[in-house]
Amino acid sequence: MIKIIMHGCNGKMGQVITKIAEADSKVEIVAGVDQFQGVQNPYPVFSSMEACDAEADVVIDFSNAAAVDGLLDYCVNRQLPVVLVPRTSEAQLEKVEKAAEQTAVLKSANMSMGIKSAD
């Protein structure tokens, strides 16, 4: 079973990933991180990565660019792979590249499955 920390868990995409994970017996979200605490989740939610004490195999991030620097530091320090989706600045892209030298980073600005053409 793959254990996930869902960073940005209370946003729209965080909730979509939560529902997908609930239906998949091969993954489990063991914790969420979000500054907004107004959503009920089937896992504990922390206000920051530093407060999160869950053991996980990967972090999935659907937060915002303001949270990227701290998240990258957390993942590098713990050698924790991260799936990173928020748009980032040029300076942050450099930090993403440096982080990828020390831990696995999948960076994508678009996680959609694709566009279906009209036949």
N, C-alpha and C positions, 0 to 999 in steps of 0.2 A: 504494500500500500504506500502510495506517495503522499507525504504529509506536506501541506501547503499553509503558508501564512499569506492571507489575502490583504494586501496593502491598498487602502482605498476601498475597504469592504462595504461601506455604506453608500457609496455612489451608485449610479445606474448600472455601470458595467460590473462593479463589485458584487452587486446583488444578482446579476445575470450569472456570473461565475459561481456564486454560492449555490444557486438553483441547479446548475449543471453538475457541480460537484456532489450535491446531495443525491443525484440520480446515478452516479458512477461509483461502483463498489471498489474501484482501483485507486481512488483518491479520497483524501479527507482534508478538509480545511480545519486545522487545529487551532488557529487564532486569526483574528482580524486586527487591522490597525486603521484607525480613522479618527480625526479630530472631532467629527460630528458623531455624537453618541446616541442619536434619537431613533435608531433602528434596532429591532430585536433580531438576533442571529443565533443559530444553533451552536455557536462557538464563542469563547470569550473575545471581547474587543478591547484593545488597548489604545490609548490616545497617542502613543508614539512607539517607534521601533525600540527605543531604549527601554521602555517599560515592558515590552513583550518578552516573556520568559518561556515561550513555547519552543519545543524542539521541532524542527521541520527539515524537509529535504529541499525546498525551493520557496521563493517569494514570488508571488504574482502581483504586479503593481499596475493598478488602474487609478492612481491618485492624480496629482498634478505636478507640474515642473518644480514648484517650490519645495516639494518633499524629496526630490531626486537625490540631492547631495547627501543628505543624512541617510537615506536608504542605501546608497552605494557604499558609504563608509561602513554601515552595519554589515552588509553582505560581504564586503572584502575582509573585514575583521573576523568574520565567522566562517569564511570560505563557503558561503551559502549562495548557490546559483539564484539568478533573478531573471524574471521575464519583465521587461521594462517597456511600458507603452506611452507614457506622457510625452508630449512635445518637449524638446529640450533646447536650451540656448547653445550657441557655439562653444562657450566655455564648458557647459555641462557635457557636450558631446566628447570633448577632450577627456573629461573625467570618466565618462562611460568607457572610452577606449582604454584608459589606464586601469580601470577596474576589471575590464575583460582580460587583462594580462594576469590577473590574480584569482579570478573566479569566473565561472560561466555566466555570460550575459547574453540574453536574447533581446535585442532592441528592435522594436517595430512601432511605427506611428499608426499602423492600421492592422487590426486583427480580424477584419471581416473575411469571410470565407470566399468571397468573390462576388462578382456582379453577374446576374443571370441575364442573358440577352433575350430580347423579345423575338420570337420566331415568326 
